[in-house]
Amino acid sequence: MTEGRDRFAWSLASSMMALVANCHKGSKGRALTANDFNPTLTKEERLKDAILITDENIELMRDEFRRTMEGKITLTPIKEEQEEDYGGTIGD
């Protein structure tokens, strides 16, 4: 149970660390994610959402980027649901 609580606390803290780091980084370099700062994750968990870029899929990515830039793809905004106030703090 304490491991789950620690992982939850670190997920919140690492999200804030990634936000601050991305706000203060220069224009060069990749955007950091919360997984980059979370010490409770294994290497496999950190790379779970990573996409390996190969010669086969680079053309697909380039085509999608071009279509997006030409306006052929319209992005729909995500409607944010109203957040509920639980009245507690982290660790309660």
ChimeraX attribute file (.defattr): number of C-alpha atoms within 10 A of each C-alpha:
attribute: neighborCount
match mode: 1-to-1
recipient: residues
	/A:1	6
	/A:2	8
	/A:3	9
	/A:4	10
	/A:5	13
	/A:6	12
	/A:7	16
	/A:8	15
	/A:9	14
	/A:10	19
	/A:11	19
	/A:12	13
	/A:13	15
	/A:14	19
	/A:15	18
	/A:16	15
	/A:17	18
	/A:18	19
	/A:19	15
	/A:20	12
	/A:21	14
	/A:22	16
	/A:23	10
	/A:24	9
	/A:25	12
	/A:26	10
	/A:27	8
	/A:28	6
	/A:29	8
	/A:30	9
	/A:31	13
	/A:32	16
	/A:33	17
	/A:34	17
	/A:35	21
	/A:36	15
	/A:37	18
	/A:38	20
	/A:39	13
	/A:40	16
	/A:41	15
	/A:42	11
	/A:43	11
	/A:44	8
	/A:45	11
	/A:46	17
	/A:47	13
	/A:48	10
	/A:49	9
	/A:50	8
	/A:51	8
	/A:52	8
	/A:53	10
	/A:54	8
	/A:55	7
	/A:56	8
	/A:57	11
	/A:58	11
	/A:59	12
	/A:60	11
	/A:61	11
	/A:62	11
	/A:63	11
	/A:64	13
	/A:65	12
	/A:66	13
	/A:67	12
	/A:68	13
	/A:69	11
	/A:70	10
	/A:71	9
	/A:72	10
	/A:73	12
	/A:74	10
	/A:75	8
	/A:76	6
	/A:77	6
	/A:78	6
	/A:79	6
	/A:80	6
	/A:81	6
	/A:82	6
	/A:83	6
	/A:84	6
	/A:85	6
	/A:86	6
	/A:87	6
	/A:88	7
	/A:89	6
	/A:90	8
	/A:91	9
	/A:92	6
